[in-house]
Amino acid sequence: MPGKPVPYRLAALAGLLVSTLPALADDLAPGSWHIVSVGGLELPLDRDRMPSFEIGMDSTSFSATLGCNRFGGSLTITKASVTFGPVMSTRMACQPPLDMLESAFGAALETSRSFAVDGDMVTFSDVGGAGLLVLVRPH
């Protein structure tokens, strides 16, 4: 039937488009990361509540926690740039120093514009190149 090939062509085109997504972010691959630094401040390592950052399998979304609230939203990655947003989060009251770190984390997400990958570590930076957020791949 003449109408049958169209879905197959669309499926092939969709498959081609999806297969190119990881190529845009091959240095910043989807999956789990640990947050080790926010705004130049190292995070306390608590194995029960390890600060984590997850890049969605489609490389267009993220979720994260520093140990109190959950953050999430959209993510736009190109070879040279990154933007987060809109960002959503839960709004629980957090004990110090997490309250301050979570405020700094939210600000880092809003102002991150570039990233650099060095092995298992990625650093997100602002438009001036100042490092805002450091993640490492778990081993």
C-alpha positions, -999 to +999 in steps of 0.1 A: +000+000+000+013+035-008+008+048+028+029+020+045+064+032+036+060+066+052+061+054+088+093+033+080+110+063+064+100+085+095+113+058+118+146+056+099+149+094+100+141+095+138+167+068+144+193+088+125+185+119+145+186+100+178+219+084+169+235+118+164+225+131+199+255+115+218+279+128+191+270+164+202+280+155+238+305+127+234+328+144+259+300+149+284+283+116+282+250+106+297+250+088+331+260+093+367+285+118+381+295+128+416+295+165+425+328+173+442+329+211+441+304+240+439+316+276+435+351+266+445+339+249+477+346+212+481+316+192+492+318+170+522+319+134+512+292+115+529+289+080+514+252+078+526+243+110+508+268+113+480+261+145+460+251+132+426+244+146+391+227+125+364+227+134+327+197+118+309+203+092+282+191+117+256+216+143+269+188+169+271+179+166+308+196+164+342+188+156+378+210+163+408+211+163+446+237+176+471+220+156+499+189+177+508+168+189+478+165+175+443+172+195+412+162+188+377+155+203+343+165+206+307+201+206+295+214+219+262+249+207+252+270+215+222+307+209+216+316+242+232+287+252+254+262+242+280+230+258+294+207+245+321+171+255+323+145+259+332+156+243+365+132+229+391+139+219+427+123+208+458+122+234+485+130+217+518+148+236+545+184+223+547+209+224+575+241+244+572+263+241+552+240+224+527+217+254+526+245+276+514+259+250+490+225+244+474+221+281+468+255+282+452+246+251+432+214+268+418+234+299+409+261+277+392+234+260+370+220+294+360+254+309+350+272+279+335+280+285+298+308+262+290+324+229+301+358+212+299+363+175+303+396+161+317+395+123+319+368+114+344+363+150+356+342+178+341+342+215+351+313+238+342+323+275+339+307+309+335+310+331+305+343+345+319+358+310+324+355+309+362+349+273+374+315+269+390+308+232+393+331+202+392+319+166+387+337+133+386+327+099+372+322+073+399+345+043+399 
